[in-house]
Amino acid sequence: MQAPRPEINPAGAARRNRRPKRRELFCPAHPEQQLEGNGKKYFLHLLSVEQLKQRGMSDKKARLVIHAYPVLVLSNEWLEELFCPHCDSNRWCHVTRHDRVAHTVHWAPRELWEQVAHVDPVVANPSVSEFSRREAQRLRSRRSDGGRLYDRS
């Protein structure tokens, strides 16, 4: 009695890749460089008809939406801190999702933080001690030749 032969994938037949694609976030200053980071997302909140109209909604529909939902949370726009290896820095970015993979990234202006609930970017986090805040700044400080004072190893 012969053992059953395993099925062989015929030449040229493509295998299905079951791994989901990662989101593609590219640096606004260096379009070829992919940004890294998977930090907390701060979703934008809209409170006025004008903000909805800026995003392409008609005046009548914007008034209906604001009347039904006084605070509208956008699920496809948020602020997130991302790292660019080319810039060698973390920056706050305004991310807009088009689909699961495609995103648009812009540097986040300070005015956008006004549309995020429960966050004030001017005031420091009260749960962080003064010592921790000062030590975090030391890691970012640089020598006169441009290198870091304390290199991460």
C-alpha positions in Angstrom: 0.0 0.0 0.0 1.4 3.4 -1.0 1.4 6.4 1.3 -0.6 9.3 0.0 1.6 11.9 -1.7 1.4 15.5 -0.4 -0.1 17.9 -2.9 2.5 19.9 -4.7 1.9 23.6 -5.5 2.0 23.8 -9.3 4.7 26.1 -10.7 3.4 29.7 -11.1 0.5 29.4 -8.7 0.6 32.2 -6.2 0.2 31.4 -2.5 -2.1 33.5 -0.5 -0.5 35.7 2.1 -2.5 35.6 5.2 -0.5 38.3 7.0 -2.3 41.6 7.0 -0.6 44.6 5.5 0.8 47.3 7.8 -0.3 50.8 7.5 1.9 52.9 5.4 2.9 56.2 7.0 5.5 58.4 5.2 7.4 61.4 6.5 6.1 64.7 5.1 9.7 66.0 4.9 11.1 62.8 3.4 8.4 61.1 1.3 10.5 58.0 0.8 11.1 57.4 4.5 8.5 55.3 6.4 7.5 56.6 9.8 7.6 54.3 12.9 5.4 54.3 15.9 2.2 52.8 17.3 1.5 55.2 20.1 -1.8 56.4 21.5 -4.1 58.0 19.0 -5.9 61.2 19.9 -9.0 61.3 17.8 -10.3 64.7 16.6 -13.7 66.0 17.8 -15.8 68.4 15.7 -18.1 70.9 17.4 -19.3 73.3 14.7 -20.9 73.3 11.3 -18.0 75.1 9.7 -15.5 72.3 10.7 -17.8 69.8 8.9 -18.1 72.0 5.8 -14.3 72.2 5.7 -14.2 68.5 5.3 -16.5 68.5 2.3 -19.9 68.1 3.9 -22.8 70.1 2.5 -24.3 72.9 4.7 -27.6 71.2 5.2 -26.2 67.9 6.1 -23.6 69.5 8.4 -26.4 71.2 10.3 -28.3 68.0 10.7 -25.3 66.1 11.9 -24.4 68.7 14.5 -28.0 68.9 15.7 -28.1 65.1 16.1 -24.6 64.8 17.6 -23.3 67.9 19.4 -19.8 66.4 19.5 -18.8 64.3 16.5 -15.7 62.1 16.9 -13.9 61.5 13.6 -12.7 57.8 13.4 -10.5 58.5 10.4 -8.5 61.5 11.7 -6.3 61.6 14.7 -3.0 63.0 16.2 -0.2 60.5 16.9 3.5 60.8 17.8 5.6 59.2 15.1 9.3 58.7 14.7 11.2 59.4 11.5 14.7 57.6 11.3 15.9 60.2 8.7 15.0 63.2 10.9 16.0 61.2 14.0 13.1 62.7 16.0 9.6 62.2 17.2 7.0 64.6 15.9 3.3 64.9 16.4 1.5 64.1 13.2 -2.0 64.6 11.9 -3.0 61.3 10.3 -5.9 60.8 8.0 -6.9 57.2 7.1 -8.2 56.6 3.6 -8.4 52.8 3.8 -6.8 50.1 6.0 -3.3 50.7 4.5 -3.3 54.1 2.8 -2.9 57.1 5.1 -2.0 60.8 4.7 0.4 62.3 7.2 1.0 66.0 7.9 2.8 67.8 10.8 0.2 68.6 13.4 -0.3 72.3 14.0 -0.9 73.4 17.6 -4.5 74.5 16.7 -5.5 70.9 16.1 -5.0 70.1 19.7 -8.0 72.3 20.5 -10.1 69.6 18.7 -8.9 66.8 21.0 -10.9 66.2 24.2 -9.2 66.1 27.6 -5.7 67.1 26.4 -4.0 70.4 26.9 -0.6 70.4 25.1 0.6 73.6 26.8 0.3 72.2 30.3 2.6 69.4 31.3 1.2 66.0 32.4 0.6 66.3 36.2 1.3 62.6 36.8 4.9 62.9 35.6 7.4 64.1 38.2 9.6 67.1 37.7 12.7 64.9 37.9 11.4 62.5 35.2 10.6 65.5 32.9 14.1 67.0 33.4 15.8 63.6 32.8 13.8 63.1 29.6 15.0 66.5 28.3 18.6 65.5 29.0 18.4 62.6 26.6 17.4 65.0 23.8 20.2 67.4 24.5 23.1 67.5 22.0 26.8 68.3 22.1 28.4 71.1 20.2 29.4 68.6 17.4 25.8 67.5 16.9 26.0 64.2 18.7 23.9 63.1 21.6 25.3 63.7 25.2 23.9 60.3 26.2 23.9 57.8 23.3 21.3 55.0 23.5 23.0 51.7 23.3 
